[in-house]
Amino acid sequence: GVGLGFGLQKIFANLVSGFILLLDKSIKPGDVIAIGDYYGRVDSLGARYVSVLTRDGIEHLIPNEELITTRVENWSHSHNLVRVRKTIGIHYKSDVRKATLLCLEAAAQTPRVLKTPEPVCHLREFADSAVNLEMRFWIDDPMNGRANVVSALQLSIWDKFHEHGIEIPYPQRDLHLRSSALDSISTV
């Protein structure tokens, strides 16, 4: 009896959690959610689990209890707007203001990037090997993925930077070699 009770405990917890999910509608079919290290579109809600389909075509069956007890990001709960951030490094010799304008032009020409709210490009930091800019832009179709819109934007930025002589740096290190004390002692 005790063994059966322990065995049914998780099943009962998932059934109750599924009922809660159905009542509060925090997650529904069609929503784009992120949980743990992956994200995907909610395909269906079941009595014991939620089916989440990733962009790779992999279907994850997530126990309802996990969706109740852990943190879940719902990218489309109340609306479909999602802001995407992308860091772009430029060479210290490059014109930062020109690079910022070129990034904004590239965003304006990328089909899935929304015009409103407007994309912005900020000077983020003076890093070791680059001046880092940060593009922030909005999309309204997170179910179509983020990697493809980021890739399209970066390709457009790449082309614009090459057209206008803006360099993208590579990591550099300066080495200073010290001579040892033995090297300075002359032999007699």
Secondary structure, 3 states (H helix, E strand, C coil): CHHHHHHHHHHHHHHHHHHHHHHHCCCCCCCEEEECCEEEEEEEECCCEEEEECCCCCEEEEEHHHHHHCCCEECCCCCCCEEEEEEEEECCCCCHHHHHHHHHHHHHCCCCCCCCCCCEEEEEEECCCCEEEEEEEEECCHHHCCHHHHHHHHHHHHHHHHHCCCCCCCCCCCCCCCCCHHHHCCCC
